[in-house]
Amino acid sequence: MFAVTCTRTDQDDPLAGLTLGEHPDPEPPAGWTTVTVKAAALNHHDLWTLQGVGIRQDRLPIVLGCDAAGVDEDGNDVIVHSVIGAPVHGDETLDPRRSLLSEVHDGTFAERVTVPRANLVPKPAELSFEDAACLPTAWLTAYRMLFEKAGLEPGSTVLVQGAGGGVATALIRLGRAAGYRVWATSRSEEKRERALTLGADQVFASGARLPERVDAVMETVGQATWDHSLKSLRPGGRVVVSGATSGAVPPADLNRVFFLQLSVIGSTMGTRDQLGRLATFLGQTGVRPVVDRVLPLAEAPEGFAALRDGDFFGKIVFTVD
């Protein structure tokens, strides 16, 4: 089958290890099934794999890709939940042995992918395969951040740092649909303007002083925005962290944290049940992912280059014929 794989890793030139071509067909073990992929979405995780982050060299070559929507062996349209791991207290994401597709097992940038049968979620008819493929990583992460971790009621004010990425655009659209007042930041004036069109109530340059303090900050940028995130919170507010694309070791500013009784909450991915509810939410509300571009899987290098260079807004999706 045709697939996009990581054949070697390079911190400085990640695309050097990106390989397109024939790859052995997957052979599902007991309890697993094969999905014919119709669409797959690109994530920073895929670029990090090419840089050698979170991947053992003895796993190479490995098919890249965490996200996919397609057709199962019975002809059902499905969305693939990409977290592989035994449930712990009903929550797959708490399994310390968990992995994502493309870390231990071949991923979704291929004509076919094998996953545990329990990892399949029915795709609502209202969602296209391209839209559905955007959900399992970025949109599921945003859903969990907003609706489980943030502890907010509708009408609360949420600050989204770094408008433009897949999680950030999902946070804006989901927050708006849920009745939050959503503010967003970006270094790019163009991305700030686009955030307004997605439903942000106000936008600000990165690090700008806000008109008032917010109830919660959604943080995926990390080191570059951390100081601003803490200073933007009202007393008792919380920052929900699901990523650190600019660096993972900012000054903690513990005096501010304890004096203002701030909460720092970690969040990652989401459960299969949450993925199902997210798909239902989109079907019910009409909210759809922001798709920057759709490319044939054979043109994957163009998508990876755009992700590497920051030349995108929303999700980059690959289609598989």
C-alpha positions as CSV (number, residue, x, y, z in Angstrom):
1,M,0.0,0.0,0.0
2,F,1.1,3.6,-0.4
3,A,2.2,5.3,2.8
4,V,4.1,8.3,4.2
5,T,6.7,7.1,6.6
6,C,9.5,8.3,8.8
7,T,12.7,6.5,7.8
8,R,15.2,8.5,9.8
9,T,15.2,11.4,12.2
10,D,17.0,14.8,11.9
11,Q,16.5,17.5,14.5
12,D,17.6,20.3,12.1
13,D,16.2,19.0,8.8
14,P,13.1,16.9,9.8
15,L,11.8,16.6,6.2
16,A,14.9,14.7,5.2
17,G,13.5,11.6,6.8
18,L,10.0,11.9,5.1
19,T,9.6,9.0,2.7
20,L,6.7,8.3,0.3
21,G,6.1,5.0,-1.4
22,E,5.1,1.4,-0.9
23,H,4.8,0.0,2.7
24,P,3.7,-3.5,3.8
25,D,-0.1,-3.9,4.3
26,P,-1.1,-3.9,8.0
27,E,-1.9,-7.2,9.7
28,P,-4.3,-6.6,12.6
29,P,-3.7,-8.7,15.7
30,A,-6.6,-10.2,17.7
31,G,-9.1,-7.6,18.8
32,W,-7.9,-5.1,16.1
33,T,-9.4,-4.1,12.8
34,T,-8.4,-2.4,9.6
35,V,-9.8,0.9,8.4
36,T,-9.6,2.1,4.9
37,V,-8.4,5.7,5.3
38,K,-10.3,8.4,3.4
39,A,-8.8,11.5,5.1
40,A,-6.0,12.1,7.6
41,A,-4.9,15.3,9.3
42,L,-1.4,16.6,10.0
43,N,-0.2,17.5,13.5
44,H,2.9,18.9,15.1
45,H,3.4,15.4,16.5
46,D,4.2,14.2,13.0
47,L,6.9,16.9,12.6
48,W,8.3,16.1,16.0
49,T,8.6,12.4,15.1
50,L,10.7,13.4,12.1
51,Q,12.9,15.3,14.6
52,G,13.3,12.3,16.8
53,V,11.0,13.3,19.6
54,G,9.1,10.5,21.3
55,I,10.2,7.8,18.8
56,R,12.7,5.0,19.3
57,Q,15.1,4.4,16.5
58,D,14.3,0.7,16.4
59,R,10.7,1.6,15.5
60,L,11.7,3.0,12.1
61,P,10.5,3.0,9.5
62,I,7.1,3.8,10.8
63,V,4.0,5.2,9.1
64,L,3.3,8.8,10.3
65,G,-0.1,10.2,11.2
66,C,-2.4,10.2,14.3
67,D,-5.7,11.3,12.9
68,A,-8.0,9.6,10.4
69,A,-11.5,9.1,9.2
70,G,-12.5,6.3,6.9
71,V,-14.5,3.1,6.4
72,D,-14.3,0.0,8.6
73,E,-14.4,-3.6,7.5
74,D,-18.2,-3.6,7.7
75,G,-18.6,-0.6,5.5
76,N,-19.3,1.9,8.3
77,D,-18.0,5.4,8.2
78,V,-15.8,5.9,11.3
79,I,-13.4,8.2,13.1
80,V,-10.2,6.7,14.5
81,H,-9.4,7.4,18.2
82,S,-5.6,7.6,18.1
83,V,-4.8,6.8,21.8
84,I,-3.7,3.2,22.2
85,G,-3.8,2.0,25.7
86,A,-5.7,0.0,28.3
87,P,-8.4,2.1,30.1
88,V,-7.6,3.2,33.6
89,H,-10.7,4.1,35.6
90,G,-12.5,4.4,32.4
91,D,-10.1,7.0,31.0
92,E,-7.7,5.8,28.3
93,T,-5.5,8.9,28.5
94,L,-4.4,8.1,32.0
95,D,-2.8,4.8,31.0
96,P,1.0,5.4,31.7
97,R,1.7,2.9,29.0
98,R,-0.4,4.7,26.4
99,S,0.9,5.7,23.0
100,L,-0.5,7.5,20.0
101,L,-0.6,6.0,16.6
102,S,2.7,6.4,14.8
103,E,4.7,6.1,18.1
104,V,4.6,2.3,18.5
105,H,2.1,1.2,15.9
106,D,1.9,2.4,12.2
107,G,-0.1,5.6,11.8
108,T,-2.8,6.9,9.5
109,F,-0.9,8.4,6.5
110,A,-1.5,5.3,4.5
111,E,-4.2,3.7,2.5
112,R,-5.1,1.5,5.5
113,V,-4.5,1.5,9.2
114,T,-5.1,-1.1,11.9
115,V,-6.5,-0.1,15.4
116,P,-8.2,-1.7,18.3
117,R,-11.9,-2.2,17.5
118,A,-12.8,-0.2,20.5
119,N,-11.0,2.8,19.0
120,L,-13.6,3.4,16.3
121,V,-16.2,6.1,16.7
122,P,-19.2,6.4,14.2
123,K,-18.8,9.4,11.9
124,P,-21.9,11.5,11.8
125,A,-23.3,11.8,8.3
126,E,-23.2,15.6,8.6
127,L,-19.4,15.6,8.8
128,S,-17.2,15.1,5.7
129,F,-14.3,12.8,6.0
130,E,-12.0,15.8,5.8
131,D,-13.7,17.5,8.7
132,A,-13.9,14.3,10.8
133,A,-10.2,13.6,10.3
134,C,-9.4,16.9,12.1
135,L,-11.1,15.7,15.4
136,P,-9.0,13.0,17.1
137,T,-6.0,15.1,18.1
138,A,-6.4,18.9,17.9
139,W,-10.1,19.2,18.3
140,L,-10.4,16.5,20.9
141,T,-7.6,18.2,22.9
142,A,-9.5,21.5,22.7
143,Y,-12.8,19.8,23.7
144,R,-11.3,18.3,26.8
145,M,-9.5,21.5,27.8
146,L,-12.7,23.6,27.6
147,F,-15.3,21.3,28.8
148,E,-13.6,19.1,31.3
149,K,-10.5,20.8,32.6
150,A,-11.4,24.5,32.6
151,G,-14.4,24.2,34.9
152,L,-16.1,27.2,33.3
153,E,-19.8,28.2,32.9
154,P,-21.1,29.8,29.7
155,G,-20.4,33.5,29.7
156,S,-17.0,33.1,31.2
157,T,-14.0,34.8,29.5
158,V,-11.4,32.5,28.0
159,L,-8.0,33.6,26.6
160,V,-6.6,31.5,23.8
161,Q,-2.9,32.0,23.3
162,G,-1.4,31.7,19.8
163,A,-4.4,31.8,17.4
164,G,-3.7,30.0,14.2
165,G,-2.8,26.4,15.2
166,G,-5.2,23.5,15.1
167,V,-5.9,23.4,18.8
168,A,-6.2,27.2,19.1
169,T,-8.7,27.5,16.2
170,A,-10.7,24.6,17.7
171,L,-10.8,26.4,21.0
172,I,-12.1,29.5,19.4
173,R,-14.9,27.8,17.5
174,L,-15.9,25.4,20.4
175,G,-15.8,28.2,23.0
176,R,-17.9,30.5,20.9
177,A,-20.5,27.7,20.2
178,A,-20.6,27.0,24.0
179,G,-21.3,30.6,24.9
180,Y,-17.9,31.6,26.3
181,R,-16.5,35.1,25.6
182,V,-13.3,34.1,23.7
183,W,-10.3,36.3,23.4
184,A,-7.3,35.3,21.3
185,T,-3.7,36.4,20.8
186,S,-1.2,36.2,18.0
187,R,2.0,37.8,16.8
188,S,0.4,38.0,13.3
189,E,-2.1,40.7,12.4
190,E,-3.5,38.5,9.7
191,K,-4.1,35.6,12.1
192,R,-5.7,38.0,14.6
193,E,-8.1,39.1,11.9
194,R,-8.9,35.5,11.0
195,A,-9.5,34.7,14.6
196,L,-12.2,37.3,14.7
197,T,-13.9,35.7,11.7
198,L,-13.9,32.4,13.6
199,G,-15.8,33.9,16.5
200,A,-13.3,35.5,18.8
201,D,-14.8,38.5,20.6
202,Q,-11.5,40.4,20.8
203,V,-8.0,39.8,19.6
204,F,-4.7,41.1,20.9
205,A,-1.0,41.1,19.9
206,S,1.0,38.5,21.8
207,G,1.8,39.8,25.3
208,A,-0.5,42.8,25.1
209,R,-2.2,44.1,28.2
210,L,-5.8,43.0,28.3
211,P,-8.8,45.2,29.2
212,E,-9.5,42.9,32.2
213,R,-8.4,39.6,33.6
214,V,-9.9,36.4,32.4
215,D,-11.3,33.3,34.0
216,A,-9.1,30.8,32.2
217,V,-6.2,30.7,29.7
218,M,-5.9,28.0,27.2
219,E,-2.1,27.5,26.8
220,T,-0.5,25.5,24.0
221,V,2.5,27.8,23.2
222,G,4.4,27.4,26.5
223,Q,7.6,29.4,27.2
224,A,6.9,32.4,24.9
225,T,3.5,33.1,26.4
226,W,3.6,31.7,29.9
227,D,4.3,35.0,31.7
228,H,1.5,36.7,29.9
229,S,-0.9,33.7,30.6
230,L,-0.3,34.0,34.4
231,K,-0.6,37.8,34.5
232,S,-3.8,37.6,32.5
233,L,-5.7,35.4,35.0
234,R,-8.1,36.8,37.6
235,P,-7.5,35.7,41.2
236,G,-8.5,32.0,41.5
237,G,-8.3,31.6,37.7
238,R,-6.8,28.6,35.9
239,V,-4.5,28.0,33.0
240,V,-5.0,24.8,31.1
241,V,-1.9,23.5,29.4
242,S,-1.9,21.0,26.6
243,G,1.3,21.9,24.8
244,A,4.6,23.9,24.8
245,T,5.6,24.4,21.2
246,S,7.9,27.3,22.1
247,G,9.6,25.6,25.0
248,A,8.7,23.7,28.1
249,V,10.6,25.4,30.9
250,P,9.4,29.0,31.5
251,P,9.9,30.7,34.9
252,A,7.2,29.4,37.1
253,D,6.4,32.7,38.9
254,L,5.3,30.7,42.0
255,N,4.7,33.9,44.0
256,R,1.9,34.9,41.6
257,V,0.6,31.4,41.6
258,F,0.2,31.0,45.3
259,F,-0.7,34.6,46.2
260,L,-3.5,34.8,43.6
261,Q,-4.4,31.1,44.2
262,L,-4.1,30.2,40.5
263,S,-4.5,26.7,39.2
264,V,-2.3,25.1,36.6
265,I,-4.1,22.2,35.0
266,G,-2.5,19.7,32.6
267,S,-4.5,18.2,29.8
268,T,-3.7,15.9,26.9
269,M,-5.9,14.4,24.1
270,G,-9.2,12.9,25.4
271,T,-11.1,9.7,25.7
272,R,-12.9,7.7,23.0
273,D,-16.3,8.7,24.6
274,Q,-15.2,12.4,24.5
275,L,-14.4,12.0,20.8
276,G,-17.9,10.6,20.2
277,R,-19.5,13.5,22.1
278,L,-17.3,16.0,20.2
279,A,-18.5,14.5,16.8
280,T,-22.1,14.8,18.1
281,F,-21.5,18.4,19.2
282,L,-20.3,19.3,15.7
283,G,-23.2,17.5,14.1
284,Q,-25.7,19.3,16.4
285,T,-24.2,22.8,16.2
286,G,-23.0,23.0,12.6
287,V,-19.5,24.0,13.9
288,R,-16.8,22.7,11.6
289,P,-13.0,22.5,11.8
290,V,-10.9,25.2,10.2
291,V,-9.1,23.6,7.3
292,D,-6.2,25.5,5.9
293,R,-5.7,23.2,2.8
294,V,-6.6,19.7,1.5
295,L,-3.9,17.8,-0.3
296,P,-3.6,14.3,-1.8
297,L,-1.5,12.1,0.4
298,A,1.1,12.0,-2.4
299,E,1.7,15.7,-1.9
300,A,2.3,15.3,1.9
301,P,5.7,17.1,1.7
302,E,4.0,20.4,0.8
303,G,1.8,20.1,4.0
304,F,4.8,19.2,6.2
305,A,6.8,22.2,4.8
306,A,3.9,24.5,5.6
307,L,3.6,23.1,9.1
308,R,7.4,23.5,9.6
309,D,7.4,27.1,8.4
310,G,4.2,28.2,10.3
311,D,2.6,28.9,6.9
312,F,-0.9,27.7,7.9
313,F,-4.1,28.6,9.7
314,G,-6.1,25.7,11.1
315,K,-5.7,22.1,9.9
316,I,-3.8,20.6,7.0
317,V,-5.6,17.5,5.7
318,F,-4.5,14.7,3.4
319,T,-7.0,12.7,1.3
320,V,-6.5,9.1,0.3
321,D,-8.0,7.8,-3.0
